[in-house]
Structures are given as C-alpha cells and as structure tokens.
Amino acid sequence: MSTSSQRLLFLVTIIFVAAAGWWLGRKGPEPVVAISLGEKAAAGKIARPALPAPDVTPLPATAPVQPYTTGKIEGPLARLIRDPEAALKLTAAQLSQYLAENRRNAASLLAAFRLSGDFSLLREAAQKFPGSAAVQTELATRSTNDTERRNAIDAMRRADPANALGDHLSALDHLRHGRTEDAFNDLVIAAGKTYFDDYNLSAMQSAEEAHMAAGFTAVEAKAAAMIGLQRQQLQPMRDLAKQLGSLQQGYMAAGDTASVESIRQMGNALGRQMQGGACCLIDELVGISIEKQFLDPVTAAARQQEIKKRTETIKQFAGGDESTQMLEGMNAQEAINYFDRMKLFGEAAAIQWLRDRRGL
C-alpha cells in the first residue's frame, strides 16, 4: 500500500474512533419515559396528543456540525487532521470535468455541492430534478430559507413516501413554526413506517467517483468519500427528540398521561428507526441516545440491558488499540473490500468482517 493510502486509512481510524468515543462519553438526557421492547407502532394506532399542546420554545435552525479535529497530530497527517475539508476538496476544474462527464445529473450535482459548498449547484439540482429525494433532502437540511426548506421537505416526501425521515423533518419544521397539530399528524404517520434512509450511502458512492475522476487511487477515493461524509440529518433528529421531550414534560405536568404515552411512542419510533437504518456506528449511537430518552417504564430494565450490550459492542468495534491496529494493518485490497462492505452492509458489518479475517 502506498504511503498516501496508509495516511488516509489512519486518518479514517482517528476520525471514526474519536467521533464514536465522543458520542459514547457525552452525558445524554435523563430518560423521561421509554420504549417498549420490540414495540412497533402502526399508523393510526398512536393517539394524537391533546391540543392545545404545552408551550415549547421552538429550537432555532442548527448550524452544520463542524468537522472533528484533535489539534494534537503533527507530521504528514497534520494538515488532514486539522482541516480535512480543505485537504480533500477538489479543484473547480476537477469538479467541472466530473460534472461534464456525468451530464450534470442529480447525483453529480449533489456530490459537487458537498465537495465545494457551492449552494448554486444544490439549487440547480433541486430545480432540474424535483423528483430526486436525495437532492430535496439535502436542500431541506441545508437551506436557511423557511419557504425553500418547506418546499424541499414536501418534495422529498412526495419522491420517497415510504421514508420516515421526511415525516420527521416535516414534523420538526412544523414544531419550529408552532404548527403542533400538523407536527403530530406527521409523527403518527412516521411511527407507522419501518423504512428510514438518509441517502448517505449514495452520497459516499458519488464522492468516491468524483475523487476517482480527479486521479485519486481506488483506496484513496474510498477513504476520502468516507472521511468527507457529512451527517446533516443527525442534528435535526436530535432537535426533534428534544422538542418531543419538552412536550412530554408539559403533558406530564398537566397530568395528561394519554398524551405522555403518545409522545413516548413517537420518540420510540424515531430512535428505533434511526438504529435500523444506520450505515455508520455514530448514527446508531444517536438513535440509541434518542431511544433511551423515551424508554417504557414497564420494559425499561430489559431494554436497557440490550442497549448496554450493544453499546459495549460498538465500543469494542470503534475504540481501543486492537481496532486501531486492525484498521491500520489493512492492505490495499482489504481496504477496498472494507469500504465496499461498509456501503453494502454498514460499518458494523464491515468491521466484523475484518475482525473475522483477523481471527478476533
């Protein structure tokens, strides 16, 4: 494996181990109430909470999370660690050629936007491809214009009606603007779905192709696509969980146990759906954190044990010298297989595959 490939693989290890460790180490909110073991909510079976709902201060739109940096790494990796976005950014000429080769289709415009930050590319994609759920979701989580964001959410839901992500984004938008009844309607619909897709796997594939077109080796392109993966949907889902938690507390103070239970089931659906659709361990950790916020008092002890075991497994996968050495020791073909398996089966399955190869 080339020196540059080894550097990129080591960078992947540092970023993902550090990010997972941060999520595992942060203190989440205390459980208010929680989710039934194996509970599956069906549309129409969750009663809408009573209206008017308790007053909740709407959360402001959240700025994108900045890339994680340690500030302690020096030597050849220092530039990548300090500013991976700048280090991995392709030139305008490279992106222009990539767009031309792909006839400026939806996937290439979306990838070019993510790699350049040029918002005009995202708006071009949204205008040309109103039926692309991935494009509309990106616009819904990026735009600071209320009307543009609302239109993008509605377009995304029309394009991918089975996806609960659109319903959750819609509910959060309604809550932020005081439209509580509309939000509850969306949350009841979302709770009846089992499919949750944030389109990040397709984003990784497009980013990989863009880097390959720019002259990166296969290993470098795959690593760069994973390093640069932006998790735009995580903060909105955490914001929605906070809003639900505040509403639940308000109903509890009012003694409305039926509405408390309804909110609990909605939070349950959100946390479980995020875990079920997670491609990366950090997504699963966020889903677990949300689920813990809404545990069902009747089955909380049993579910807590399951969550504890899963969290310990994630710690084993994402942290420690053994995992670091295992990832650093991949040869070129193993690295290619690892990244491909991650896109196909998820990060946990890819790490398990590598552990099996090492006899761990």
C-alpha positions in Angstrom: 0.0 0.0 0.0 1.3 3.5 -0.9 2.3 5.9 1.9 -0.6 8.2 0.9 -3.1 5.3 1.2 -1.7 4.4 4.6 -2.1 8.0 5.7 -5.7 8.2 4.6 -6.6 4.9 6.3 -5.0 6.1 9.5 -7.0 9.3 9.3 -10.2 7.3 8.9 -9.3 5.4 12.1 -8.6 8.5 14.1 -11.8 10.4 13.0 -14.2 7.5 13.5 -12.7 6.3 16.7 -12.6 9.8 18.2 -16.1 10.6 17.0 -17.6 7.4 18.4 -15.7 7.9 21.6 -17.1 11.4 21.9 -20.7 10.3 21.4 -20.2 7.4 23.9 -18.7 9.7 26.5 -21.1 12.5 26.4 -23.9 12.6 29.0 -27.3 12.3 27.3 -30.6 13.5 28.8 -32.0 11.5 31.6 -34.8 9.2 30.5 -38.2 10.7 30.8 -40.1 7.6 29.9 -39.1 5.0 27.3 -39.8 2.5 24.7 -41.4 -1.0 24.8 -39.2 -3.9 23.9 -39.8 -4.8 20.3 -42.5 -2.3 20.0 -43.7 -1.4 16.5 -46.2 1.4 16.1 -48.6 1.2 13.3 -50.2 4.1 11.5 -53.5 5.1 13.2 -52.7 3.1 16.4 -51.0 6.0 18.1 -53.5 8.5 19.5 -52.6 12.1 18.8 -51.8 14.1 22.0 -54.4 16.5 23.2 -54.4 20.0 21.8 -53.5 22.7 22.6 -50.1 21.4 23.3 -47.9 22.7 26.2 -45.9 25.8 25.3 -42.5 24.9 23.9 -39.8 27.3 22.9 -39.1 26.4 19.2 -35.5 25.4 18.6 -33.6 27.6 16.1 -32.2 26.1 12.9 -28.9 24.4 13.8 -25.7 25.3 12.0 -23.9 22.3 10.4 -21.6 20.4 12.7 -18.0 21.3 12.1 -15.5 18.5 11.3 -13.9 16.9 14.3 -10.3 17.8 14.9 -7.9 16.8 17.6 -5.3 19.5 17.2 -2.6 17.1 18.6 -1.5 15.3 15.4 1.7 16.5 13.8 3.8 15.3 10.9 2.4 14.3 7.4 -1.1 13.8 8.7 -1.3 17.2 10.5 -2.9 19.1 7.5 -5.6 16.4 7.0 -6.5 16.2 10.7 -6.6 20.0 11.2 -8.7 20.7 8.1 -9.9 17.6 6.3 -12.4 19.5 4.3 -9.8 21.8 2.7 -7.3 18.9 2.2 -9.8 16.7 0.4 -11.6 19.5 -1.6 -11.3 19.1 -5.3 -10.5 22.0 -7.6 -13.1 23.8 -9.6 -11.6 22.4 -12.8 -11.8 18.8 -11.5 -15.4 19.2 -10.4 -16.3 20.9 -13.7 -14.9 17.9 -15.6 -16.7 15.4 -13.3 -20.0 17.3 -13.8 -19.5 17.3 -17.6 -18.7 13.6 -17.7 -21.9 12.9 -15.8 -24.0 15.4 -17.8 -24.7 17.3 -14.6 -27.1 14.7 -13.4 -28.7 14.8 -9.9 -26.0 12.6 -8.2 -23.1 14.5 -9.7 -24.5 18.0 -8.9 -25.2 16.8 -5.3 -21.7 15.4 -5.0 -20.2 18.6 -6.4 -22.1 20.7 -4.0 -21.0 18.6 -1.0 -17.4 18.8 -2.1 -17.4 22.5 -3.0 -20.0 24.1 -0.8 -21.3 26.0 -3.8 -25.0 26.4 -3.0 -25.9 27.2 -6.6 -25.1 23.6 -7.5 -27.6 22.3 -5.0 -30.3 24.8 -6.2 -29.6 23.7 -9.8 -30.0 20.1 -8.8 -33.3 20.9 -7.0 -34.6 22.8 -9.9 -33.7 20.2 -12.6 -34.5 17.2 -10.5 -37.5 17.9 -8.3 -38.2 14.2 -8.0 -34.8 13.3 -6.5 -35.4 12.5 -2.9 -31.7 12.8 -2.1 -31.4 16.2 -3.6 -34.5 17.5 -1.9 -33.4 16.1 1.5 -30.1 17.9 1.1 -31.9 21.2 0.4 -34.3 20.6 3.3 -31.4 20.2 5.8 -29.2 22.9 4.4 -31.5 25.8 3.4 -32.0 28.7 5.9 -35.0 30.0 3.9 -38.2 28.9 5.5 -40.2 28.6 2.3 -37.4 26.9 0.4 -36.9 24.4 3.2 -40.7 23.7 3.5 -41.0 23.1 -0.3 -38.0 20.8 -0.2 -39.4 18.7 2.6 -42.7 18.4 0.8 -41.0 17.4 -2.5 -38.8 14.9 -0.7 -41.9 13.2 0.9 -43.6 13.0 -2.5 -40.5 11.5 -4.0 -40.0 8.9 -1.3 -43.2 8.5 0.6 -42.1 5.3 2.4 -39.2 7.0 4.1 -39.9 8.1 7.7 -37.1 10.7 7.5 -39.3 13.0 5.5 -42.1 12.8 8.0 -39.7 13.6 10.9 -38.2 16.5 9.1 -41.7 17.8 8.4 -42.7 17.4 12.0 -39.7 19.3 13.2 -40.4 22.1 10.8 -44.0 22.4 11.9 -42.9 22.4 15.6 -40.4 25.2 14.9 -43.3 27.3 13.5 -45.9 26.5 16.1 -47.9 24.2 13.9 -48.3 21.5 16.6 -51.3 19.7 15.2 -49.6 19.3 11.8 -46.5 18.0 13.6 -48.4 15.4 15.5 -50.1 14.2 12.2 -46.6 13.8 10.6 -45.3 11.9 13.7 -48.2 9.5 13.7 -47.5 8.8 10.0 -43.8 8.3 10.7 -44.4 5.9 13.5 -46.2 3.6 11.2 -43.2 3.2 8.9 -40.2 0.9 9.1 -38.0 2.5 6.4 -35.5 5.2 7.3 -32.9 6.3 4.7 -30.7 9.4 4.9 -29.2 8.8 1.4 -25.6 8.9 2.8 -24.6 5.7 1.1 -25.4 7.1 -2.3 -23.5 10.3 -1.3 -20.4 8.2 -0.5 -20.6 6.4 -3.8 -20.8 9.7 -5.7 -18.0 11.3 -3.7 -15.8 8.3 -4.4 -16.5 8.5 -8.1 -15.6 12.2 -8.1 -12.3 11.6 -6.4 -11.5 8.7 -8.8 -12.2 11.1 -11.7 -9.8 13.6 -10.1 -6.9 11.0 -10.1 -7.2 9.5 -6.6 -6.3 5.8 -6.3 -9.2 3.5 -5.5 -8.2 3.2 -1.8 -7.7 7.0 -1.5 -11.0 7.7 -3.2 -13.0 5.3 -1.0 -11.3 6.7 2.2 -11.8 10.3 1.1 -15.5 9.6 0.5 -15.9 8.2 4.0 -13.9 10.9 5.7 -15.9 13.6 3.9 -19.3 12.1 4.6 -21.5 14.8 6.1 -24.2 13.8 8.6 -26.7 16.5 8.0 -29.6 14.6 9.3 -28.3 13.8 12.8 -28.8 17.2 14.4 -32.4 17.7 13.1 -33.3 14.3 14.6 -31.7 15.2 17.9 -33.6 18.6 17.8 -36.8 16.7 17.2 -36.2 14.4 20.2 -35.6 17.5 22.4 -38.8 19.1 21.2 -40.7 15.8 21.9 -39.1 15.6 25.4 -40.2 19.1 26.2 -43.7 18.4 25.1 -43.8 15.2 27.1 -42.7 17.1 30.2 -45.5 19.6 29.6 -48.1 16.9 29.3 -46.8 15.2 32.5 -47.1 18.4 34.4 -50.7 18.7 33.2 -51.4 15.2 34.3 -52.3 14.1 30.7 -51.0 10.5 30.8 -52.5 9.6 27.4 -50.6 12.4 25.6 -47.4 11.4 27.5 -47.8 7.9 26.2 -48.4 9.1 22.7 -45.3 11.3 22.7 -43.3 8.3 24.1 -44.4 6.1 21.2 -43.4 8.8 18.7 -40.0 9.2 20.3 -39.7 5.4 20.4 -40.3 5.2 16.6 -37.7 7.9 15.9 -34.9 6.2 17.9 -35.6 2.7 16.6 -35.9 3.9 13.0 -32.5 5.6 13.2 -30.9 2.5 14.5 -32.5 0.3 11.9 -31.4 2.5 9.1 -27.9 3.3 10.3 -25.0 2.7 8.0 -22.4 4.1 10.4 -21.9 3.4 14.1 -22.3 7.1 15.0 -25.8 7.1 13.5 -26.7 4.1 15.6 -25.3 5.8 18.7 -27.6 8.8 18.1 -30.5 6.5 17.7 -29.7 4.7 20.9 -29.4 8.1 22.7 -32.9 9.1 21.5 -34.4 5.7 22.4 -33.0 6.0 25.9 -34.8 9.3 26.3 -38.2 7.6 25.7 -37.9 4.2 27.4 -41.1 2.4 28.5 -41.1 2.1 32.4 -42.6 -1.4 32.1 -39.8 -2.8 30.0 -37.1 -0.3 30.6 -34.8 -2.7 32.6 -34.7 -5.4 29.9 -34.2 -2.9 27.1 -31.5 -1.1 29.0 -29.6 -4.4 29.1 -29.9 -4.8 25.4 -28.7 -1.2 24.8 -25.8 -1.7 27.2 -24.6 -4.8 25.4 -24.9 -3.1 22.0 -23.1 0.0 23.2 -20.3 -2.2 24.6 -20.0 -3.9 21.2 -19.8 -0.5 19.5 -17.0 0.5 21.9 -15.2 -2.7 21.1 -15.6 -2.0 17.3 -14.8 1.7 17.4 -12.2 2.1 20.1 -9.0 0.6 21.6 -5.6 -0.3 20.3 -6.8 -3.5 18.8 -9.3 -1.8 16.4 -6.8 0.9 15.5 -4.1 -1.6 14.7 -6.5 -3.8 12.7 -7.6 -0.9 10.5 -4.1 0.4 10.1 -2.9 -3.0 9.1 -5.2 -3.4 6.1 -3.6 -4.0 2.8 -4.9 -2.2 -0.3 -7.3 -5.0 -1.4 -8.6 -5.4 2.2 -9.2 -1.7 2.4 -11.2 -1.7 -0.9 -13.2 -4.6 0.3 -13.8 -3.0 3.7 -15.2 0.3 2.3 -17.3 -1.6 -0.3 -18.7 -3.8 2.5 -19.4 -0.7 4.6 -21.5 0.8 1.8 -23.4 -2.5 1.2 -23.9 -3.8 4.7 -23.0 -0.9 7.1 -19.9 -0.1 9.2 -20.6 -2.6 11.9 -20.8 -5.5 9.4 -17.6 -4.3 7.7 -15.7 -4.2 11.0 -17.0 -7.6 11.9 -15.8 -8.9 8.5 -12.3 -7.6 9.2 -12.3 -9.0 12.7 -13.2 -12.4 11.4 -10.3 -12.2 8.9 -8.0 -11.4 11.8 -9.5 -14.3 13.9 -10.7 -11.9 16.6 
